[in-house]
Amino acid sequence: MSRFEAKKPSLCKTEPLTSERVRATLSVLKGVLASCYGPSGRLKQLHNGLGGCVCTTSQSSALLRNLSVTHPVLKVLTAAVQNHVTCFSDCGLFTAILCCNLIENIQRIGLTPTTAIKLNKYLLSFCTGYLKSEACGCRIPVDFSSTHIFLGLVHSILTSKPACMLTRKETDHISALILKAFLLTIPESAEDRIILGKSIVVPVKGQGITDSTVLPGLLIEMSEVQLRRLLPIQKSSALKVALFCVSLSGDFSNAGEGTVVVPYQVSLENAVLEQLLNLGRQLVSDHVDLVLCQKVIHPSLKQFLSEHHVIAIDRVGVTVMEPLSKVTGAMPIGSLNTIASSTYGSIKDVCSARLGSKHFFHLIPNEATVCSLLLCGRNDTAWEELKLTCQTAMHALQLTIKEPWVLLGGGCAETHLAAHIRHKVHNEAEDIVKEVGYSRAELQIAAEAFCRALESVAGSLEHDGGEILIDMKYGHFWSGQSDSASVVHWPDMLSRCGCGLYNSQEGLSWSFLKSTHHPFAPQTCLSQTAVGSASNLTVDCFTAKLSGLQVAVETANLILDLSYVIEDKN
């Protein structure tokens, strides 16, 4: 086909990071993300100039989903962070800020990209090895006999999202509900492998946060009139369930492409209806008590089932099909042919449930590995943010079951790790130089840039101009009032470190975070007594943060290694 205009040549740019425009854009992105970080992070409103929904958030998943970036370098960064968040839900801002810090710091120190990339890889391998080792001083093992660490993890995630607008009482209530919902998804009996169930978030807007609750099983919203027509069921034993993912309305939406040939004087509608009624007769003869359909059930089939005391519920939707299959044990039926008895499932009982003005058909399972979190909210904006946060917390708990550790939060893991890297590089420089093949000066410059990047992430938690310090014993993060720089006696001005594990009355000495101090070996002793006695312990998901660290360094290395950006302008 002929073109209306000549094809434009591709635009080729060399060394993209040397462009001031790219550096400035990267700095702006980092500023936007860093200002959202932590419990006192600033909210962002994102909206389209042409209209549409307004998103108020401080979460990386919502920010990057609604933020439009055009430069290929930024697209690489945001895509890497979004992929991390898709897999792990948490630590998206940490990943993005650390990546931006690394790129900026490496650009500033003047090392060649090849040298910086190789040293970054070595430092990353050292960090991951240390974090996975028993000697790690910022990793806490999870005690499954107590809910202390689990509640601390959920509480930390909730408080880090200010757009949820929760009070302390509401935060405690939602934290307990999330943990309860998670525990309900763990099967009571497990053999070699544990297959976790599912928690469904049910919106109940307009109610107070503390009205939220958790119920075992699954809830299907319907009107009070419908509930009265369906309930109660007079049966003492378990209820037999059939689950359909195909339409039972009698239409031809699933017929596919092609021509349907209908013989003369044959009524297509009657033929289909007869097939549906035959299906209904089989369901009745198989003693099915409850029919659930993802799509629509024909009114005549509904009437037939009702006359035979079979409850029929349609339009349940695709989102609850998997949970319904888990609750009932039924296999979704995708045809109108003869049904195998193995596809049926069962439930213990059904009843009605009510919260606020909403009424629900409540399916109570034989074994509760699916539950419903009825989440209340004051308004749509806060509810959407809270729903996303609850899902993040639930995913973090699932990851913690797989890898039963948590990392110290509140910036303490980052500053502790930076202190440990400095100490290793200072004490073992000769051995490291022989291993990596670069000079001692290059190693120290790269390590300092890496440590500064980690410390800058911790420093992003302070949004009110306060003083940021590190203690010389544990290497933990501390934040003081903005007017306290002239104060000599720090214990009077500081309360607890960022993670809440240590207080200022333990004979500690401090140094400003960005000041130069002699490398020291941070103590790695984490007693269970200290962990158990910390009432407000701030922790992060170990798996998510470790992955975030790896993604940040690998993405920074990828961007630093870019020599050309080729754009097709057609």
Long-range contacts (C-beta under 8 A, 24 or more apart in sequence): 7-570, 8-569, 8-570, 9-569, 10-566, 10-567, 10-568, 10-569, 11-566, 11-567, 11-569, 12-564, 12-565, 12-566, 12-567, 13-564, 13-565, 13-566, 13-567, 14-563, 14-564, 15-563, 16-71, 16-72, 16-73, 16-562, 16-564, 16-565, 17-73, 17-103, 17-107, 17-559, 17-560, 17-562, 22-71, 22-73, 23-104, 23-107, 25-71, 25-74, 26-73, 26-74, 26-77, 26-100, 26-103, 26-104, 27-100, 27-104, 29-69, 29-74, 29-77, 29-96, 29-100, 30-96, 30-97, 30-100, 30-101, 30-104, 32-63, 32-67, 33-60, 33-63, 33-93, 33-96, 33-97, 33-100, 34-93, 34-97, 34-460, 35-460, 35-463, 36-60, 36-63, 36-93, 37-93, 37-94, 37-97, 37-457, 37-460, 37-461, 38-160, 38-460, 38-461, 38-463, 39-159, 39-160, 39-162, 39-461, 40-162, 40-461, 40-463, 40-464, 41-160, 41-162, 41-463, 42-463, 43-162, 43-163, 54-381, 56-163, 56-381, 56-385, 57-163, 57-385, 58-161, 58-162, 58-163, 59-92, 59-93, 59-161, 59-163, 59-385, 59-388, 59-389, 59-392, 60-85, 60-92, 60-93, 60-95, 60-96, 61-85, 61-89, 61-92, 61-388, 62-385, 62-388, 64-92, 64-96, 72-565, 72-567, 73-559, 73-562, 73-565, 76-555, 76-558, 76-559, 77-555, 77-559, 80-551, 80-554, 80-555, 80-558, 81-551, 81-555, 83-551, 84-547, 84-548, 84-551, 87-547, 88-395, 88-399, 88-541, 88-543, 88-544, 88-547, 88-548, 89-391, 89-392, 89-395, 89-396, 89-544, 90-157, 90-392, 90-395, 90-396, 90-540, 90-541, 90-544, 90-545, 91-540, 91-541, 91-544, 91-545, 91-547, 91-548, 92-548, 94-457, 94-545, 94-548, 94-552, 95-548, 95-549, 95-551, 95-552, 96-552, 97-456, 97-457, 97-460, 98-453, 98-454, 98-457, 98-548, 98-549, 98-552, 98-553, 98-556, 99-551, 99-552, 99-553, 99-555, 99-556, 99-559, 101-452, 101-453, 101-454, 101-456, 101-457, 102-449, 102-450, 102-453, 102-552, 102-553, 102-556, 103-556, 103-559, 103-560, 105-449, 105-450, 105-452, 105-453, 106-446, 106-449, 106-556, 106-560, 108-449, 109-445, 109-446, 109-448, 109-449, 111-442, 111-445, 111-446, 113-560, 113-561, 115-438, 115-442, 115-446, 116-446, 116-449, 116-557, 116-560, 117-557, 117-560, 117-561, 118-436, 118-438, 119-436, 119-438, 119-442, 119-443, 119-446, 119-447, 119-450, 120-446, 120-450, 120-553, 120-556, 120-557, 121-553, 121-557, 122-432, 122-435, 122-436, 123-421, 123-446, 123-447, 123-450, 123-553, 124-549, 124-550, 124-553, 124-554, 126-421, 126-424, 127-417, 127-421, 127-549, 128-546, 128-549, 128-550, 130-417, 130-420, 131-407, 131-417, 131-542, 131-546, 131-549, 132-546, 135-524, 136-524, 137-416, 137-420, 137-474, 137-475, 137-522, 137-523, 137-524, 137-525, 137-526, 138-407, 138-408, 138-412, 138-413, 138-416, 138-417, 139-405, 139-406, 139-407, 139-408, 139-526, 139-542, 140-405, 140-406, 140-407, 140-408, 140-526, 140-531, 140-539, 141-404, 141-405, 142-400, 142-404, 142-405, 142-406, 143-528, 144-404, 146-532, 147-179, 148-531, 148-532, 148-537, 149-406, 149-531, 149-537, 149-539, 150-179, 150-182, 150-397, 150-400, 151-175, 151-176, 151-179, 152-406, 152-537, 152-538, 152-539, 153-393, 153-396, 153-397, 153-400, 153-406, 153-539, 153-540, 153-541, 154-178, 154-179, 154-393, 154-396, 154-397, 155-536, 156-409, 156-537, 156-538, 156-539, 156-540, 157-389, 157-392, 157-393, 157-396, 157-541, 158-389, 158-393, 159-538, 161-385, 161-386, 161-389, 163-381, 163-382, 163-385, 164-382, 164-385, 164-386, 164-389, 165-378, 165-382, 166-209, 166-386, 167-209, 169-210, 170-209, 170-210, 173-209, 173-210, 173-212, 174-209, 174-212, 174-386, 174-390, 175-393, 177-212, 177-213, 177-214, 177-373, 178-373, 178-390, 178-393, 178-394, 178-397, 179-397, 180-214, 181-214, 181-371, 181-373, 181-394, 182-394, 182-397, 182-398, 184-214, 184-216, 184-368, 184-369, 184-370, 184-371, 185-369, 185-370, 185-371, 186-369, 186-401, 187-367, 187-369, 188-367, 194-401, 196-369, 196-398, 196-401, 197-326, 197-368, 197-369, 197-370, 197-371, 198-322, 198-323, 198-326, 198-369, 198-370, 199-370, 199-371, 199-372, 199-373, 199-394, 200-320, 200-323, 200-370, 200-371, 200-372, 200-373, 201-373, 201-375, 201-387, 201-390, 201-391, 202-360, 202-372, 202-373, 202-374, 202-375, 203-375, 203-377, 203-383, 203-387, 204-355, 204-356, 204-358, 204-374, 204-375, 204-376, 204-377, 205-376, 205-377, 205-379, 205-380, 205-383, 206-356, 206-357, 206-376, 206-377, 206-378, 207-355, 207-356, 207-376, 207-377, 208-376, 208-378, 209-376, 209-377, 209-378, 209-386, 210-376, 211-355, 211-356, 211-376, 212-373, 212-374, 212-375, 212-376, 213-355, 213-374, 214-371, 214-372, 214-373, 214-374, 215-353, 215-362, 215-371, 215-372, 215-374, 216-364, 216-365, 216-368, 216-370, 216-371, 216-372, 217-327, 217-347, 217-362, 217-363, 217-364, 217-365, 217-368, 217-370, 217-371, 217-372, 218-320, 218-323, 218-324, 218-327, 218-362, 218-363, 218-365, 218-370, 218-372, 219-353, 219-360, 219-361, 219-362, 219-363, 219-372, 219-374, 220-313, 220-316, 220-320, 220-360, 220-361, 220-363, 221-358, 221-359, 221-360, 221-361, 222-313, 222-359, 222-360, 222-361, 223-359, 224-359, 226-361, 227-352, 227-359, 227-361, 230-311, 230-313, 230-361, 231-350, 231-351, 231-352, 231-361, 232-351, 233-289, 233-311, 233-350, 235-289, 238-346, 238-347, 238-348, 238-366, 239-289, 239-290, 239-346, 239-347, 239-348, 239-349, 239-350, 240-286, 240-287, 240-288, 240-289, 240-290, 240-344, 240-345, 240-346, 241-288, 241-289, 241-290, 241-291, 241-292, 241-328, 241-330, 241-344, 241-345, 241-346, 241-347, 242-283, 242-288, 242-290, 242-291, 242-292, 242-330, 242-333, 242-339, 242-343, 242-344, 243-292, 243-321, 243-324, 243-325, 243-328, 243-330, 243-331, 243-332, 243-333, 243-343, 243-345, 244-291, 244-292, 244-293, 244-294, 244-295, 244-332, 244-333, 244-334, 245-294, 245-295, 245-321, 245-332, 245-333, 245-334, 246-294, 246-295, 246-333, 246-334, 246-335, 246-336, 247-293, 247-295, 247-296, 248-276, 248-279, 248-293, 248-295, 248-296, 248-297, 248-298, 248-301, 248-314, 248-336, 249-295, 249-296, 249-297, 249-298, 250-276, 250-298, 273-298, 273-300, 273-301, 275-336, 276-300, 276-301, 276-336, 277-301, 277-304, 279-336, 279-339, 280-304, 280-305, 280-308, 282-338, 282-339, 283-310, 283-339, 284-308, 284-310, 286-339, 286-341, 286-344, 288-344, 290-347, 290-350, 292-316, 292-324, 292-328, 294-318, 294-321, 294-332, 311-350, 313-361, 323-370, 324-363, 326-369, 326-370, 327-363, 327-365, 327-370, 328-363, 328-365, 329-366, 396-541, 396-544, 399-541, 399-542, 399-543, 399-544, 400-541, 400-542, 400-543, 402-543, 403-542, 403-543, 405-542, 406-539, 406-540, 406-541, 406-542, 407-539, 407-540, 407-541, 407-542, 407-545, 407-546, 408-476, 408-498, 408-499, 408-501, 408-538, 408-539, 408-540, 409-498, 409-499, 409-538, 409-539, 409-540, 410-461, 410-477, 410-497, 410-498, 410-499, 410-500, 410-538, 411-457, 411-458, 411-459, 411-461, 411-477, 411-498, 411-499, 412-458, 412-474, 412-475, 412-476, 412-477, 412-497, 412-498, 412-499, 412-501, 413-499, 413-540, 413-545, 414-454, 414-455, 414-457, 414-458, 414-477, 415-454, 415-455, 415-458, 415-470, 415-475, 415-476, 415-477, 415-513, 416-474, 416-475, 416-476, 416-522, 417-454, 418-450, 418-451, 418-452, 418-454, 418-455, 418-475, 419-470, 419-475, 419-519, 419-520, 419-521, 419-522, 420-475, 420-521, 420-522, 421-447, 421-450, 421-451, 422-447, 422-448, 422-451, 422-519, 423-519, 423-520, 423-521, 423-522, 425-519, 426-519, 427-519, 452-514, 455-513, 455-514, 458-498, 458-513, 459-513, 459-514, 461-498, 467-512, 468-512, 468-513, 468-514, 469-494, 469-510, 469-511, 469-512, 469-513, 470-510, 470-511, 470-512, 470-513, 471-497, 471-502, 471-508, 471-509, 471-510, 472-508, 472-509, 472-510, 472-511, 472-517, 472-520, 473-506, 473-508, 473-509, 473-522, 473-523, 474-502, 474-508, 474-522, 474-523, 475-520, 475-522, 476-501, 476-502, 477-513, 478-504, 478-510, 496-536, 498-538, 499-534, 499-537, 499-538, 499-539, 500-534, 500-535, 500-536, 500-537, 500-538, 501-526, 501-530, 501-531, 501-534, 501-537, 502-530
